[in-house]
């Protein structure tokens, strides 16, 4: 009766309450909390929900080679009715984990010439950190290409970012490559960024922060495809205190 879902920035835990009411005559939802006493849930019908940020409730963040892991503990503690700060008994303590893959990707399309605008066991969840791409025609990143269009030979300004708010997790842009169509084979890939470094002579980084990277490259077209260009970017998520390049 406990389910763990994982969002970019926080927990999404649901606990089904009727079995607890049946088992414990003195059960009260306020005795259940996530990590620390102040992280209580909200009751809606038969369910109790915990939707706190990963930066709260004593959540621990670790990074493995494959995942960023958020770890917490859901507790049911019976408190003293007079001195509520005293815990008389733990009826369950369940470890909850969220696993987010470190490797994520995003893609975007540039059109050429466009002018139109439970106790004793762990409960695990998994999801994906989001990576977003936006394209602009100017270095101030105010005019999007979908409204103003892009032409071969012009600069395309790219903003790659994640919606994560947790400063303990940073996004590293590993690679960005172009293809003539969404389903092109690997042989058609032209890399602008590879292994975290810009390798195209007409491109360069503009800025890099914990959750955002901005760069510029020169628009071009593949032979036989004059209509559009596809850009794919892959990012790695790691602990912000890790200054090594993730591989």
C-alpha positions in Angstrom: 0.0 0.0 0.0 3.0 2.3 -0.4 4.0 3.6 -3.8 7.1 5.7 -4.6 7.2 7.9 -7.7 10.1 10.2 -8.6 10.0 13.7 -10.0 12.8 16.0 -11.1 12.8 18.0 -7.9 11.0 16.0 -5.3 9.3 12.9 -3.9 5.8 11.7 -4.9 5.0 9.1 -2.3 1.5 7.8 -1.7 0.5 5.7 1.4 -2.9 3.8 1.5 -4.3 4.4 5.0 -7.2 2.0 5.6 -5.0 -1.0 6.5 -3.3 1.1 9.2 -6.6 2.2 10.7 -7.7 -1.5 10.8 -4.4 -2.7 12.4 -3.9 0.1 15.0 -6.9 1.4 17.0 -4.9 4.5 18.0 -3.6 5.3 14.5 -3.3 8.9 13.5 -1.8 10.1 10.2 0.2 12.8 11.9 2.5 10.1 13.4 3.8 9.3 9.9 6.6 11.5 8.5 9.3 11.4 5.9 12.8 11.6 7.3 12.2 14.3 9.9 9.3 15.1 12.2 8.5 18.3 10.3 8.0 16.5 7.0 4.5 15.2 7.4 2.1 14.3 4.5 -1.2 15.6 3.3 -4.3 13.4 3.6 -6.7 13.2 0.7 -9.4 10.6 1.0 -7.8 7.2 1.7 -4.3 8.3 0.8 -1.5 10.2 2.4 0.8 12.0 0.1 4.4 13.2 0.5 5.6 15.7 -2.1 8.6 17.4 -0.5 11.7 18.5 -2.4 14.8 16.4 -2.4 16.5 19.2 -0.5 14.2 18.6 2.5 13.4 15.9 5.0 17.0 14.7 5.5 17.1 13.2 2.0 20.6 11.8 1.1 21.9 12.3 -2.4 24.6 10.0 -3.9 25.8 9.4 -7.4 26.9 6.1 -8.9 28.2 5.4 -12.3 24.7 4.8 -13.6 22.4 6.8 -11.4 21.8 9.8 -9.1 20.1 8.2 -6.0 17.9 10.1 -3.6 17.4 8.1 -0.3 15.0 8.8 2.5 13.0 6.9 5.2 9.3 6.9 5.8 8.6 6.4 9.6 5.5 5.6 11.7 6.4 6.7 15.2 3.9 6.7 18.1 4.4 9.9 20.1 3.8 10.6 23.7 0.3 12.2 23.9 1.5 14.8 26.4 5.0 15.4 25.3 4.7 15.0 21.5 8.5 15.4 20.9 9.0 12.0 22.7 8.7 8.9 20.5 7.4 5.9 22.4 7.5 3.3 19.6 8.4 2.9 15.9 5.7 0.8 14.2 7.5 0.8 10.9 10.5 2.4 9.2 10.7 1.9 5.4 13.6 3.1 3.3 12.5 4.8 0.1 14.8 5.5 -2.9 14.5 7.3 -6.2 17.0 6.4 -9.0 17.6 8.9 -11.8 19.8 7.8 -14.7 22.8 10.0 -15.1 22.8 9.9 -18.8 19.9 11.8 -20.5 19.2 13.2 -23.9 17.2 15.8 -25.7 16.6 16.7 -29.3 15.3 19.7 -31.3 14.6 20.6 -34.9 15.7 23.7 -36.8 13.8 24.6 -39.9 15.6 26.5 -42.6 14.0 29.6 -43.9 11.0 29.5 -41.6 9.3 32.9 -41.2 6.0 32.0 -39.4 5.6 32.0 -35.7 7.1 -1.3 4.7 9.3 -2.2 7.7 12.4 -4.2 6.9 12.5 -3.6 3.2 13.2 -0.9 0.7 10.7 0.8 -1.7 12.4 2.0 -4.9 11.2 4.3 -7.6 12.8 5.4 -10.8 12.4 8.2 -13.3 14.4 10.5 -15.6 15.8 14.0 -15.2 14.6 16.1 -18.0 16.9 17.9 -20.5 15.4 20.7 -22.6 16.7 22.5 -25.7 15.7 25.9 -26.9 17.0 27.7 -30.1 17.5 31.4 -30.6 18.7 33.7 -33.4 20.5 36.3 -31.2 23.2 36.2 -28.5 20.9 37.7 -25.9 18.6 34.6 -26.3 15.4 36.6 -26.8 14.3 35.7 -30.3 13.4 32.0 -30.7 14.1 30.4 -34.1 10.5 29.0 -34.3 9.2 32.5 -34.6 12.1 34.2 -36.5 13.5 31.3 -38.6 17.1 30.4 -39.3 19.1 30.4 -42.5 22.2 28.4 -43.5 25.3 30.2 -42.5 23.6 32.1 -39.6 24.4 31.5 -36.0 22.1 29.4 -33.9 22.2 30.1 -30.2 21.3 27.0 -28.1 20.2 26.9 -24.5 20.3 23.4 -22.9 18.9 23.2 -19.5 17.2 21.0 -16.9 14.2 21.8 -14.6 16.0 20.5 -11.6 16.2 23.0 -8.7 18.6 21.1 -6.4 22.0 22.8 -6.5 23.6 19.6 -5.3 23.0 18.1 -8.7 24.7 19.5 -11.8 24.1 18.9 -15.5 27.2 18.3 -17.7 26.6 18.6 -21.4 28.5 15.6 -22.8 27.8 15.7 -26.5 25.7 17.4 -29.2 25.4 16.3 -32.8 23.3 17.1 -35.8 21.6 14.8 -38.3 19.5 15.5 -41.5 16.5 13.8 -40.0 15.2 12.4 -36.7 15.8 8.8 -37.7 19.2 9.2 -39.5 21.8 6.5 -38.9 25.0 7.1 -36.9 27.0 7.6 -40.1 25.2 10.9 -40.6 26.0 12.3 -37.2 28.0 15.5 -37.2 29.3 16.3 -33.7 29.5 19.9 -32.5 30.3 18.9 -28.9 32.0 15.6 -28.0 33.2 14.4 -24.6 32.3 17.7 -23.1 34.4 19.7 -25.5 33.4 21.8 -28.6 35.0 20.3 -31.7 33.3 22.3 -34.4 35.4 25.3 -35.4 32.3 27.4 -35.9 30.9 26.8 -32.4 31.8 27.7 -28.9 30.4 27.7 -25.3 28.9 31.0 -24.1 28.1 30.1 -20.5 27.8 27.1 -18.2 26.0 27.0 -14.9 24.9 24.2 -12.6 21.7 23.5 -14.5 22.2 25.3 -17.9 24.7 25.4 -20.8 24.6 28.0 -23.6 26.5 27.6 -26.8 26.4 28.8 -30.4 27.0 27.0 -33.7 26.7 28.0 -37.4 23.6 26.7 -39.2 24.3 24.4 -42.2 22.5 21.8 -44.3 23.2 18.3 -45.3 23.5 17.4 -48.9 20.1 16.2 -50.1 18.2 17.7 -47.2 17.6 21.4 -47.4 14.6 21.7 -45.2 15.8 21.1 -41.7 18.5 20.2 -39.3 18.2 18.1 -36.1 20.2 18.6 -33.0 20.6 15.9 -30.3 22.3 16.6 -27.0 23.3 14.1 -24.2 23.9 15.2 -20.6 25.2 13.6 -17.5 24.0 14.4 -14.0 26.3 14.2 -11.0 27.1 15.6 -7.6 27.9 19.3 -7.9 31.0 18.8 -5.7 32.4 16.4 -8.3 34.7 18.5 -10.5 35.8 15.6 -12.7 34.3 15.1 -16.1 31.8 12.3 -16.0 32.2 9.5 -18.5 
